[in-house]
Amino acid sequence: MTLQGRNAAVGERLVAEDLQLTASERRVARALLRDYPAAGLNTVASLAKASSVSGPTVMRFVKSLGFDSFRDFQEALRSELGPREASALSQSARNHRGNERQTLIDGVNESVTRTPDSELRTAVRLLADSGRQVVAVGGDYSQIAARQLVLQLAPVRPRVRTLPSETVLIAAEIADISKGDVWCIFDVRRYRPRTYRIAQAAAERGAKIVLFTDRWLSPIAGFATVVFTAQVESAGPTDTATPLLAVTEVLCEQVERSLGKQGVARLEHVDPLREAIEPSQFRDD
């Protein structure tokens, strides 16, 4: 993703491929991500204090994001507050006159083409390391993308699974984390506090967090190692998981390519077992 689209959400700009920040400006970005978007809605002085930088550094940071002034930056943040917290009911009250098919196509195209190469490379490196456990965590709607990640990666690398739903099993999974394990967290708007607490606990135990979120950024972005954004808005009253699935599949395909012969060797064991358990003529995939 680049900064070329000036209608991009502030969160999207923060993870843009061509965003160039100094070390001091990166501190401002981290402070904003830790408490997004609230950290940017007070004064320049308060954001500077939270970032341990000067006021002029905050202003340079705002300019780097493509805003002419701190006021414009704050107006953009405020404009995100409504959509960020919008319920399905409130979305249903909108006047939907868009082309549903085109909205979906545009959402997939935007999500895939704006995925930063740097984030993709980091995620591929983490997920292609078979020495790391991979755990996928999804929400009510994003669970489909979490399961898709597991379904694509488990046949080509070991120790990939979805997080159980029972709290005691979640706690056990977190307790068993080895430093450097990868937790893929799917968290889109109406972000669940429970998902945040799970991700935070996993990160504190040493897990690397790969976050799949939307353009308004889950609060988990504040401590994630990698952040992918997807354009989940649809022409109807509910969001769509299709762009999230598209980003997930692009990532998985690159992981499979990176694994190379190692992935093929595992598949040579997994596929015959799958066929023995349920011969292909009885499967519907």
Order of alpha helices (4+ residues) and beta strands (2+ residues): alpha-alpha-alpha-alpha-alpha-alpha-alpha-alpha-beta-alpha-beta-alpha-beta-alpha-beta-beta-alpha-alpha
